[in-house]
C-alpha cells in the first residue's frame, strides 16, 4: 500500500483488535469510523476480512474490490478477492485476481497458494503443482502449499506421491479440515474404508458452510441403537450422491427404526416408491425425533466397507405407467442405447468428467444402434451441433417435464437395451434401477468408482470404461463401440 493511502489511527486500531481475536470490536471500531474506513484501502480490506469470517462472501468480495479501487497497487486486496471468489466457485475471476496480485507482489507465498488452490478447482493440476512447488522451494514447511501439492498430485494420478504428501500434512496439522478432507478422498479412491469415510467427516468444518443439523434440539446420530426410535435422515450433497447412499437405509443399524427421509422435493416421488416404509418428504417433517443425520454421514457412522454395501440392487423402481408410455413411444427397433454426456456444469466435480456429445460418434456408427438422449437439460444444445452423419434421437417436448426428478429418465432407462453415460446422476439412477449401464470415466475418477476395476461394488449391472490417458475420450468411445458390437453379435435375434 502506498504511503499516501496509509490508514488513519482508527483503522489501525481496528486491525489490532482483529489480530487480537476480537472481530466484533474491530467491526465496531470501523463502523464508528464511518466514511473514514470507507475512504481507505486498508479499512475496506478489513471490512472484507470480517465479512468473510461471517461467510458473507458477496459483501467480502465487494469490500475487496473497493479496496483495490482505492489503491490499485494493493496486492493483498486482489489476493483476498481471489480467495473469496474461489469460495463461491467463480474461478475465472478468482484466477484473474490472483494473477493481478502476483504482478504486484511477484512470488508472494500467500498469493501463490491462493492461485494453486484455484487451479486445482479449475482442473489444471499441472499448473497448480508448479505454484505449490514454487512455494515449497522457499518454505518447505508451508502447510497450505503442501496440501495444494497433494491435491494436484492426486489429480495428476501420481497417487503414491499424493498419499505421502497428504499423510504428512495430516500428521503435522491434524486439526486442518482441508487437509483431512483431501486425504479422505484419496483414501476412498484407494478403497481404504472405513478410515476414508471417517476422515471425510472433516468436510463439515470446511469454510463453505455445510450444516450438520436440520432441526434444533434434536441430537445428532452417532451410531446409537435405533430399534423403536425415530430418526430424521436428510438427503444432502448431489442427486447422484443421494441415489448412491439411499440403499444404506437397509443397513442393519437402521433395523427397527422409524425413518423420515427429507430430500429435495424433486426426489420425493422416486424415493418414496423405492422405500414405502420410509416417510419421504420434501420439507422438514414434524417430529418428534430421537436423532437426526445427513444421509452422507451414514457410511462413516456404519463403518461401511466394500463388502458391507447392502446387496439390494435394484432398489429404485421405474413408474410402470411411464415405462409403458415410453416403450410405446420409443418402439422395439434396433439396439436402443440411452446416452448421457453432461453433468451440471455449475459444479466443480463436473470438470473433466463430462464430454461433448459428439464423442459418441463411434457408437452412433455401429450398424443397428439407436442413440436416444437420456438427459433433458444441461448439454442438450449440442443436439443441434452433431457431426455429419451422426444421429441422436430426442424424446419430444413432453420428456422429463414433470417436477419430480428422474421419473421419465428412469422409465426410458428401463425401456432401453443399454445406458451409456458419463459420470453423472443418471449413471447412478440407471445403476440403482439394475439396468445394464456402462459409465465412461476419466483417468483419475471420483472416489466412488475406485481404481483399476471394470465393475462397481455399488451397482452390479454397471461396467466401467476408464480413460487410459487423461482427457482421451476418443479411445474410450472406440472401446465402448467395440464392446457394443460384441454384445450385439452375442445377442439372439428377437
C-alpha positions in Angstrom: 0.0 0.0 0.0 1.4 3.4 -0.9 2.3 5.8 1.9 -0.3 8.4 0.7 -3.0 5.8 1.4 -1.8 4.9 4.9 -4.8 4.2 7.1 -5.9 6.6 9.9 -5.3 5.6 13.5 -8.9 4.3 13.9 -8.4 1.7 11.1 -5.0 0.7 12.6 -6.7 0.2 15.9 -9.4 -2.0 14.2 -6.6 -4.1 12.7 -5.1 -4.5 16.2 -8.4 -5.7 17.6 -8.8 -8.1 14.7 -5.4 -9.6 15.2 -6.1 -10.0 18.9 -9.1 -12.2 18.1 -11.8 -9.6 18.7 -13.6 -9.3 15.4 -16.8 -7.7 16.9 -14.7 -5.0 18.5 -12.8 -4.5 15.2 -16.1 -4.1 13.3 -17.5 -1.7 15.9 -14.4 0.5 15.6 -14.6 0.5 11.8 -18.3 1.3 12.0 -17.7 4.2 14.3 -15.1 5.5 11.9 -17.8 5.7 9.2 -16.6 7.2 6.0 -13.0 7.2 7.3 -12.8 3.5 6.9 -14.6 3.6 3.6 -12.1 6.0 2.2 -9.1 3.8 2.9 -8.0 0.6 1.2 -6.9 -0.9 4.5 -10.3 -0.2 6.0 -12.1 -1.9 3.1 -9.7 -4.8 3.3 -10.5 -5.4 7.0 -14.3 -5.0 6.3 -13.9 -7.7 3.7 -12.0 -10.0 6.0 -14.7 -9.6 8.7 -17.4 -10.3 6.2 -15.5 -13.4 5.0 -15.3 -14.7 8.6 -19.1 -14.4 8.8 -19.4 -16.3 5.5 -20.8 -13.2 3.7 -19.0 -13.8 0.5 -20.8 -11.2 -1.6 -20.1 -8.5 0.9 -16.5 -9.6 1.3 -15.9 -9.5 -2.5 -17.4 -6.1 -2.7 -15.2 -4.8 0.0 -12.0 -6.2 -1.5 -12.9 -4.7 -4.9 -13.4 -1.3 -3.2 -10.0 -1.7 -1.5 -8.4 -2.4 -4.9 -10.1 0.5 -6.5 -8.9 2.9 -3.7 -5.3 1.6 -4.1 -4.7 -0.3 -7.4 -1.3 -1.2 -6.2 -2.6 -3.0 -3.1 -1.7 -6.7 -3.7 -3.5 -8.0 -0.6 -6.8 -6.7 -1.9 -6.5 -8.8 -5.0 -5.2 -11.8 -3.1 -8.1 -11.8 -0.7 -10.5 -11.2 -3.6 -9.1 -14.3 -5.3 -9.8 -16.4 -2.1 -13.3 -15.1 -1.8 -14.3 -15.6 -5.4 -12.9 -19.2 -5.3 -15.2 -20.0 -2.3 -18.2 -19.1 -4.5 -16.9 -21.1 -7.5 -16.2 -18.0 -9.6 -12.9 -19.5 -10.7 -12.0 -17.5 -13.7 -12.4 -14.1 -11.9 -10.5 -15.7 -8.9 -7.6 -16.6 -11.2 -7.6 -13.1 -12.7 -7.4 -11.6 -9.2 -4.6 -13.9 -8.2 -2.7 -13.1 -11.3 -3.1 -9.4 -10.7 -1.8 -9.8 -7.1 1.2 -11.7 -8.3 2.0 -8.9 -10.8 2.1 -6.5 -7.8 3.8 -8.9 -5.4 5.8 -11.5 -7.5 6.4 -14.8 -5.7 4.3 -13.9 -2.7 3.6 -17.2 -0.9 0.0 -16.4 0.2 -0.9 -15.4 -3.4 0.7 -18.4 -5.0 -1.2 -20.7 -2.5 -4.5 -19.0 -3.4 -3.7 -19.4 -7.1 -2.7 -23.0 -6.7 -6.0 -23.8 -4.9 -7.9 -22.1 -7.7 -6.1 -24.0 -10.4 -6.8 -27.3 -8.6 -10.5 -26.4 -8.7 -10.2 -25.5 -12.4 -8.8 -28.9 -13.1 -5.4 -27.6 -14.0 -3.3 -29.7 -11.7 -0.1 -29.3 -13.6 -0.2 -25.5 -13.2 -1.3 -25.9 -9.5 1.7 -28.2 -8.8 4.1 -25.6 -10.3 2.7 -22.9 -7.9 2.7 -25.2 -4.9 6.3 -26.4 -5.5 7.4 -22.8 -6.0 6.2 -22.0 -2.5 7.7 -25.1 -1.0 11.1 -24.5 -2.6 11.4 -21.4 -0.4 9.4 -22.6 2.6 9.4 -26.4 2.8 7.1 -26.5 5.8 4.3 -24.3 4.2 1.2 -26.3 5.1 -1.2 -24.8 2.6 1.3 -25.4 -0.3 1.8 -29.0 0.8 -2.0 -29.6 0.7 -2.2 -28.0 -2.7 0.7 -30.2 -3.9 -1.1 -33.3 -2.6 -4.3 -32.3 -4.3 -2.5 -31.6 -7.6 -0.6 -34.9 -7.4 -3.9 -36.8 -6.8 -5.5 -35.2 -9.9 -2.4 -36.0 -12.0 -2.7 -39.7 -11.0 0.6 -39.7 -9.0 -1.2 -41.3 -6.2 1.8 -42.7 -4.2 3.3 -39.2 -4.1 0.0 -37.7 -3.2 -0.5 -40.2 -0.4 2.9 -39.4 1.1 2.3 -35.7 1.0 -1.2 -35.8 2.4 -0.3 -38.3 5.1 2.4 -35.9 6.3 0.1 -32.8 6.0 -2.5 -34.5 8.2 0.2 -35.7 10.7 1.5 -32.2 11.0 -1.8 -30.4 11.2 -4.5 -32.9 12.3 -6.9 -30.0 13.1 -7.0 -28.8 9.5 -10.3 -29.9 7.8 -9.0 -29.0 4.3 -6.1 -31.4 4.6 -8.2 -34.1 6.2 -10.9 -33.9 3.6 -8.3 -34.1 0.8 -6.7 -37.1 2.5 -10.1 -38.7 2.9 -11.0 -38.5 -0.8 -7.7 -40.1 -1.7 -8.2 -42.9 0.9 -11.6 -43.6 -0.5 -10.3 -43.7 -4.1 -7.8 -46.3 -2.9 -10.6 -48.3 -1.3 -9.4 -47.6 2.3 -12.6 -47.8 4.1 -13.9 -47.2 6.8 -11.0 -44.8 7.5 -11.7 -42.7 4.4 -15.4 -42.3 5.5 -14.4 -41.2 9.0 -11.9 -38.7 7.7 -14.4 -37.3 5.2 -16.3 -36.1 8.2 -13.8 -33.2 8.2 -15.9 -31.6 5.4 -18.4 -30.3 8.0 -15.7 -28.0 9.3 -14.8 -26.6 5.9 -15.3 -22.8 5.4 -18.1 -23.4 2.8 -20.8 -23.5 5.5 -22.2 -27.1 5.4 -24.8 -27.8 8.0 -24.9 -30.9 10.1 -28.3 -30.4 11.5 -31.7 -29.6 10.1 -33.6 -29.3 13.4 -32.6 -27.5 16.6 -32.6 -29.5 19.8 -32.6 -32.9 18.1 -29.4 -34.9 18.8 -27.1 -35.9 16.0 -27.0 -39.6 15.5 -23.6 -41.2 16.1 -24.5 -44.8 15.9 -26.7 -45.3 18.9 -29.2 -48.2 18.7 -32.3 -47.2 16.6 -34.7 -50.0 17.3 -38.0 -48.5 18.3 -36.7 -44.9 17.8 -37.4 -42.3 15.2 -34.7 -40.7 13.1 -34.7 -37.9 10.6 -32.3 -38.6 7.7 -31.6 -35.5 5.5 -30.6 -36.1 1.9 -27.6 -33.9 1.2 -25.0 -33.5 -1.5 -26.0 -34.0 -5.1 -28.6 -36.2 -6.8 -26.2 -38.9 -7.6 -24.9 -39.0 -4.1 -28.4 -39.3 -2.7 -29.2 -42.2 -5.0 -25.9 -43.9 -4.1 -26.4 -43.6 -0.4 -30.2 -44.3 -0.3 -29.7 -48.0 -0.2 -27.8 -47.7 3.1 -31.2 -47.3 4.8 -31.2 -51.1 4.5 -28.1 -51.5 6.7 -28.6 -53.4 10.0 -28.1 -50.2 12.0 -31.5 -49.0 10.8 -33.3 -52.2 11.8 -36.5 -51.4 13.8 -36.2 -47.7 13.3 -38.9 -45.3 12.2 -37.3 -43.3 9.4 -38.2 -40.0 8.0 -36.2 -39.0 4.9 -36.1 -35.3 4.0 -35.0 -34.8 0.4 -35.4 -32.0 -2.2 -39.0 -32.1 -3.5 -38.0 -33.3 -6.9 -36.6 -36.5 -5.5 -39.6 -37.4 -3.3 -41.6 -39.4 -5.8 -38.7 -41.6 -6.9 -37.5 -42.3 -3.4 -41.0 -42.8 -1.9 -41.7 -45.5 -4.4 -38.5 -47.3 -3.6 -39.0 -47.2 0.2 -42.7 -47.3 1.1 -42.0 -47.9 4.8 -40.0 -44.7 5.0 -41.7 -41.3 5.4 -40.3 -39.4 2.5 -40.9 -35.7 2.4 -39.7 -32.6 0.6 -39.9 -30.3 3.6 -38.8 -30.6 7.3 -41.2 -33.1 8.8 -43.0 -32.8 12.1 -41.3 -34.7 14.9 -40.7 -35.8 17.5 -37.3 -37.3 16.5 -34.8 -39.1 18.7 -32.0 -38.4 16.3 -31.1 -36.8 13.0 -28.3 -37.2 10.5 -27.3 -36.2 7.0 -27.6 -39.1 4.6 -24.0 -38.7 3.5 -22.8 -39.4 7.1 -24.2 -42.9 7.2 -21.1 -44.6 5.6 -18.9 -43.1 8.4 -21.3 -44.0 11.2 -21.8 -47.5 9.9 -18.1 -48.1 9.3 -19.1 -49.1 5.7 -16.7 -51.4 3.8 -16.9 -52.6 0.3 -18.2 -56.0 1.5 -20.9 -54.5 3.6 -22.6 -52.4 1.0 -26.2 -53.8 1.0 -26.7 -56.3 -1.9 -30.2 -54.9 -2.6 -29.9 -53.8 -6.2 -32.3 -52.8 -7.8 -33.6 -50.6 -5.1 -35.2 -48.0 -7.3 -38.3 -48.7 -9.4 -39.4 -47.0 -12.6 -43.1 -46.0 -12.7 -44.9 -48.7 -14.7 -47.3 -46.3 -16.4 -44.4 -44.1 -17.6 -42.5 -47.3 -18.7 -45.5 -48.3 -20.9 -45.8 -44.8 -22.3 -42.1 -44.6 -23.3 -42.0 -48.1 -24.6 -44.8 -47.3 -27.0 -43.1 -44.0 -28.0 -39.6 -45.5 -28.5 -40.6 -48.8 -30.1 -38.6 -52.0 -30.3 -36.5 -51.4 -33.4 -32.7 -51.6 -33.2 -30.4 -51.8 -30.3 -31.6 -48.9 -28.1 -28.8 -47.1 -26.2 -29.8 -44.3 -23.9 -26.9 -41.9 -23.7 -25.9 -39.1 -21.2 -22.9 -36.9 -21.7 -23.1 -33.9 -19.5 -23.5 -33.3 -15.8 -24.2 -30.0 -14.1 -21.5 -27.6 -15.5 -22.0 -25.3 -12.5 -20.5 -27.8 -10.1 -16.7 -28.2 -9.6 -16.9 -32.0 -9.9 -18.2 -31.8 -13.4 -14.8 -30.5 -14.7 -13.2 -33.4 -16.6 -15.9 -36.0 -16.1 -18.4 -34.8 -18.8 -17.6 -34.8 -22.6 -19.1 -33.5 -25.8 -22.0 -35.4 -27.2 -20.0 -35.7 -30.5 -17.7 -38.1 -28.7 -20.4 -40.7 -29.1 -19.9 -40.7 -32.9 -18.2 -44.2 -33.0 -21.1 -45.6 -31.1 -23.6 -44.0 -33.4 -21.8 -45.5 -36.3 -22.4 -49.1 -35.1 -24.9 -50.7 -37.5 -28.3 -51.3 -35.8 -27.6 -48.9 -32.9 -30.1 -46.2 -32.0 -28.8 -43.5 -29.7 -31.5 -41.9 -27.5 -30.8 -38.8 -25.5 -31.5 -39.6 -21.8 -30.8 -36.2 -20.5 -33.1 -33.2 -21.0 -31.3 -30.1 -19.6 -27.6 -29.5 -19.4 -25.8 -30.1 -22.7 -28.9 -30.5 -24.9 -27.9 -27.6 -27.1 -25.3 -30.0 -28.5 -28.0 -32.0 -30.2 -28.2 -29.3 -32.8 -24.4 -29.4 -33.5 -23.8 -33.1 -34.3 -21.2 -34.1 -36.8 -22.4 -35.0 -40.3 -24.0 -38.4 -40.4 -24.4 -38.8 -36.6 -28.0 -39.2 -35.3 -29.2 -38.9 -31.7 -32.9 -39.3 -31.1 -34.8 -37.0 -28.8 -38.0 -37.8 -27.0 -40.1 -34.7 -27.6 -41.1 -31.7 -25.7 -43.0 -33.7 -23.1 -40.0 -35.6 -21.9 -38.9 -35.0 -18.3 -41.1 -32.0 -17.8 -42.5 -33.4 -14.6 -41.2 -31.5 -11.5 -40.5 -35.0 -10.0 -36.9 -35.6 -11.0 -35.9 -38.7 -12.9 -39.4 -40.2 -13.3 -39.1 -40.1 -17.1 -35.4 -40.9 -17.3 -36.0 -43.9 -15.1 -38.7 -45.2 -17.4 -36.6 -44.6 -20.5 -33.6 -46.4 -18.9 -36.0 -49.3 -18.2 -37.0 -49.5 -21.9 -33.5 -49.1 -23.3 -31.3 -52.1 -24.0 -28.3 -50.3 -22.6 -27.4 -47.0 -20.8 -24.1 -45.4 -21.6 -23.3 -42.3 -19.6 -20.6 -40.0 -18.3 -20.2 -39.8 -14.5 -23.5 -38.2 -13.8 -26.5 -38.7 -11.6 -28.2 -40.5 -14.5 -25.5 -43.2 -14.3 -26.4 -43.7 -10.6 -30.1 -43.8 -11.5 -29.6 -46.5 -14.1 -27.3 -48.5 -11.8 -29.8 -48.3 -8.9 -32.5 -49.5 -11.3 -30.4 -52.5 -12.1 -30.2 -51.6 -15.7 -27.2 -52.6 -17.9 -25.2 -49.4 -17.6 -21.7 -48.5 -19.0 -20.0 -45.5 -17.5 -17.2 -43.6 -19.2 -14.7 -42.4 -16.6 -11.8 -40.0 -16.6 -8.4 -41.5 -15.8 -8.5 -40.4 -12.2 -12.2 -40.5 -11.3 -14.3 -39.5 -8.4 -13.5 -41.6 -5.3 -16.7 -43.7 -5.6 -15.5 -45.5 -8.7 -12.3 -46.7 -7.2 -9.3 -47.7 -9.3 -8.3 -50.5 -11.8 -11.6 -52.3 -12.0 -14.4 -52.6 -14.6 -17.1 -53.3 -12.1 -18.7 -51.3 -9.2 -19.4 -52.6 -5.8 -22.3 -50.2 -5.6 -24.1 -51.3 -8.8 -23.7 -54.9 -10.0 -25.0 -54.1 -13.5 -22.6 -51.2 -14.1 -19.5 -51.7 -16.3 -16.7 -49.0 -16.1 -14.7 -47.8 -19.1 -11.8 -45.8 -17.9 -9.5 -43.4 -19.8 -6.1 -44.7 -20.3 -4.7 -41.2 -21.0 -6.2 -38.2 -19.2 -8.6 -36.3 -21.5 -8.7 -39.0 -24.2 -12.4 -39.7 -24.6 -11.9 -40.9 -28.2 -10.1 -44.1 -27.2 -12.7 -44.8 -24.5 -15.5 -44.5 -27.1 -13.8 -46.7 -29.5 -13.7 -49.4 -26.8 -17.3 -48.9 -25.9 -18.3 -49.1 -29.6 -16.3 -52.4 -30.0 -17.9 -53.8 -26.8 -21.4 -52.9 -28.2 -20.6 -54.7 -31.5 -19.6 -57.8 -29.5 -22.7 -57.6 -27.3 -24.9 -57.3 -30.4 -23.2 -60.2 -32.0 -23.7 -62.4 -29.0 -27.4 -61.4 -28.5 -30.0 -63.6 -30.2 -32.3 -62.1 -32.7 -35.7 -61.0 -31.1 
